[in-house]
């Protein structure tokens, strides 16, 4: 399924992001590192525009999840 077929989500431009890709018209951004080993990872921020019931994260989600602080 292509991104343009998912009508409930659309890409959001991140104005303060530095490394916007010139390879596509949707706003996607290169993640670090910018070169050498590991280069080439991209990310896109999507906004859900569908209406209806939303799911909320549990209040203790951040305490239960395993996040790594660099």
Phi, psi and omega per residue, in radians:
X1 nan 2.322 -3.138
X2 -1.504 2.723 -3.129
X3 -1.007 -0.688 -3.092
X4 -1.258 -0.114 3.080
X5 -1.569 -0.201 3.128
X6 -1.665 1.603 -2.979
X7 -1.321 -0.316 -3.120
X8 -1.363 -0.285 -3.103
X9 -2.063 2.393 3.021
X10 -2.354 2.581 -3.095
X11 -1.254 2.480 -3.114
X12 -1.939 2.323 3.098
X13 -1.333 2.368 3.094
X14 -1.864 1.783 -2.985
X15 -1.142 -0.534 -3.100
X16 -1.578 0.018 3.106
X17 -1.318 2.450 -3.032
X18 -1.483 -0.749 -2.874
X19 -1.875 1.193 3.107
X20 -1.314 2.388 -3.120
X21 -1.296 2.429 3.044
X22 -1.648 0.049 -3.055
X23 -1.518 -0.141 -3.117
X24 -2.572 2.784 3.125
X25 -1.474 -0.360 3.095
X26 -1.350 2.605 -3.102
X27 -1.305 1.676 3.047
X28 -2.108 2.697 -2.947
X29 -2.315 2.443 3.110
X30 -1.326 2.302 3.062
X31 -1.581 2.786 3.141
X32 -1.366 2.651 0.097
X33 -1.338 2.729 -3.095
X34 -1.464 -0.318 -3.138
X35 -2.643 3.082 3.138
X36 1.099 -2.638 -3.059
X37 -1.090 2.215 3.118
X38 1.634 -0.085 -3.141
X39 -1.218 2.646 3.064
X40 1.919 -0.011 3.115
X41 -1.411 2.311 3.140
X42 -2.148 2.740 3.083
X43 -2.428 2.682 3.089
X44 -2.334 2.409 3.050
X45 -1.682 2.124 3.125
X46 -1.902 2.505 3.040
X47 -1.915 2.303 3.112
X48 -1.475 2.126 -3.121
X49 -1.855 0.073 -3.136
X50 -1.253 2.585 3.129
X51 -1.761 2.761 3.139
X52 2.255 -2.868 -3.094
X53 -1.213 2.376 3.097
X54 -1.876 2.625 3.080
X55 -1.638 2.349 3.129
X56 -1.895 2.545 3.060
X57 -1.272 2.535 3.070
X58 -1.062 2.632 -3.094
X59 -1.012 -0.576 -3.102
X60 -1.682 0.330 -3.087
X61 -0.990 -0.844 -3.095
X62 -1.137 -0.499 3.099
X63 -1.305 -0.572 -3.093
X64 -1.493 -0.541 -3.090
X65 -1.279 2.696 3.140
X66 -1.804 1.628 3.111
X67 -1.760 2.574 3.098
X68 -1.866 2.161 3.059
X69 -1.625 2.180 3.123
X70 -1.625 nan nan
